[in-house]
Amino acid sequence: MAKKSTIARSNKKPKFSSRRVNRCFLCGRKGGYMRRFGLCRIHFRELASAGLLPGIKKSSW
């Protein structure tokens, strides 16, 4: 979990748009971020396995 100060700093409007950091809205993690869902890979997997993300199902072949 990211520090609250780090999350607050990333929510501020940056001086340049290229400095913007995408963070998971649940934990604040910046790595492994999925833009379409606004989640990191860890929370995406948890919520998808629990069936809480509509339209997502576990693949098997």
ChimeraX commands (.cxc) that place a marker at each C-alpha (Angstrom):
marker #1 position 0.00,0.00,0.00 radius 0.5
marker #1 position 1.36,3.40,-0.98 radius 0.5
marker #1 position 1.85,6.13,1.60 radius 0.5
marker #1 position -0.99,8.63,1.92 radius 0.5
marker #1 position 1.37,11.50,1.06 radius 0.5
marker #1 position 2.39,9.76,-2.18 radius 0.5
marker #1 position -1.23,9.19,-3.17 radius 0.5
marker #1 position -2.12,12.81,-2.35 radius 0.5
marker #1 position 0.82,14.08,-4.42 radius 0.5
marker #1 position -0.25,12.01,-7.43 radius 0.5
marker #1 position -3.80,13.40,-7.22 radius 0.5
marker #1 position -2.55,16.98,-7.65 radius 0.5
marker #1 position -2.42,18.43,-11.16 radius 0.5
marker #1 position 1.19,18.14,-12.37 radius 0.5
marker #1 position 3.17,20.97,-13.93 radius 0.5
marker #1 position 3.49,18.93,-17.13 radius 0.5
marker #1 position 0.94,16.37,-18.32 radius 0.5
marker #1 position 3.62,13.74,-18.94 radius 0.5
marker #1 position 4.35,13.64,-15.20 radius 0.5
marker #1 position 0.93,12.24,-14.40 radius 0.5
marker #1 position 1.03,8.95,-12.47 radius 0.5
marker #1 position -1.81,6.44,-12.71 radius 0.5
marker #1 position -2.51,4.67,-9.44 radius 0.5
marker #1 position -4.84,1.90,-8.32 radius 0.5
marker #1 position -7.80,3.51,-6.58 radius 0.5
marker #1 position -7.92,0.73,-3.95 radius 0.5
marker #1 position -4.30,0.53,-2.80 radius 0.5
marker #1 position -2.44,3.36,-4.55 radius 0.5
marker #1 position 0.00,1.05,-6.35 radius 0.5
marker #1 position 1.51,2.57,-9.50 radius 0.5
marker #1 position 3.05,-0.51,-11.10 radius 0.5
marker #1 position 0.96,-3.02,-13.03 radius 0.5
marker #1 position -1.84,-0.52,-13.54 radius 0.5
marker #1 position -4.70,-1.37,-15.90 radius 0.5
marker #1 position -6.08,1.83,-17.35 radius 0.5
marker #1 position -9.39,0.35,-18.47 radius 0.5
marker #1 position -10.34,-0.68,-14.93 radius 0.5
marker #1 position -8.35,1.79,-12.80 radius 0.5
marker #1 position -6.88,-1.11,-10.82 radius 0.5
marker #1 position -3.50,-2.69,-10.30 radius 0.5
marker #1 position -3.00,-6.27,-11.50 radius 0.5
marker #1 position -3.32,-7.68,-7.98 radius 0.5
marker #1 position -6.72,-6.16,-7.24 radius 0.5
marker #1 position -7.90,-6.86,-10.78 radius 0.5
marker #1 position -7.20,-10.54,-10.28 radius 0.5
marker #1 position -8.89,-10.61,-6.86 radius 0.5
marker #1 position -12.05,-8.86,-8.06 radius 0.5
marker #1 position -12.22,-10.86,-11.30 radius 0.5
marker #1 position -11.89,-14.16,-9.42 radius 0.5
marker #1 position -14.67,-13.08,-7.07 radius 0.5
marker #1 position -16.87,-12.24,-10.07 radius 0.5
marker #1 position -17.18,-8.56,-9.15 radius 0.5
marker #1 position -16.01,-7.21,-12.52 radius 0.5
marker #1 position -18.78,-7.44,-15.11 radius 0.5
marker #1 position -17.79,-8.93,-18.46 radius 0.5
marker #1 position -14.63,-10.57,-17.14 radius 0.5
marker #1 position -14.38,-14.33,-16.81 radius 0.5
marker #1 position -11.48,-16.64,-16.16 radius 0.5
marker #1 position -10.11,-18.20,-19.29 radius 0.5
marker #1 position -9.54,-21.91,-19.61 radius 0.5
marker #1 position -8.56,-24.07,-22.56 radius 0.5
marker link #1:1,2 radius 0.2
marker link #1:2,3 radius 0.2
marker link #1:3,4 radius 0.2
marker link #1:4,5 radius 0.2
marker link #1:5,6 radius 0.2
marker link #1:6,7 radius 0.2
marker link #1:7,8 radius 0.2
marker link #1:8,9 radius 0.2
marker link #1:9,10 radius 0.2
marker link #1:10,11 radius 0.2
marker link #1:11,12 radius 0.2
marker link #1:12,13 radius 0.2
marker link #1:13,14 radius 0.2
marker link #1:14,15 radius 0.2
marker link #1:15,16 radius 0.2
marker link #1:16,17 radius 0.2
marker link #1:17,18 radius 0.2
marker link #1:18,19 radius 0.2
marker link #1:19,20 radius 0.2
marker link #1:20,21 radius 0.2
marker link #1:21,22 radius 0.2
marker link #1:22,23 radius 0.2
marker link #1:23,24 radius 0.2
marker link #1:24,25 radius 0.2
marker link #1:25,26 radius 0.2
marker link #1:26,27 radius 0.2
marker link #1:27,28 radius 0.2
marker link #1:28,29 radius 0.2
marker link #1:29,30 radius 0.2
marker link #1:30,31 radius 0.2
marker link #1:31,32 radius 0.2
marker link #1:32,33 radius 0.2
marker link #1:33,34 radius 0.2
marker link #1:34,35 radius 0.2
marker link #1:35,36 radius 0.2
marker link #1:36,37 radius 0.2
marker link #1:37,38 radius 0.2
marker link #1:38,39 radius 0.2
marker link #1:39,40 radius 0.2
marker link #1:40,41 radius 0.2
marker link #1:41,42 radius 0.2
marker link #1:42,43 radius 0.2
marker link #1:43,44 radius 0.2
marker link #1:44,45 radius 0.2
marker link #1:45,46 radius 0.2
marker link #1:46,47 radius 0.2
marker link #1:47,48 radius 0.2
marker link #1:48,49 radius 0.2
marker link #1:49,50 radius 0.2
marker link #1:50,51 radius 0.2
marker link #1:51,52 radius 0.2
marker link #1:52,53 radius 0.2
marker link #1:53,54 radius 0.2
marker link #1:54,55 radius 0.2
marker link #1:55,56 radius 0.2
marker link #1:56,57 radius 0.2
marker link #1:57,58 radius 0.2
marker link #1:58,59 radius 0.2
marker link #1:59,60 radius 0.2
marker link #1:60,61 radius 0.2
view
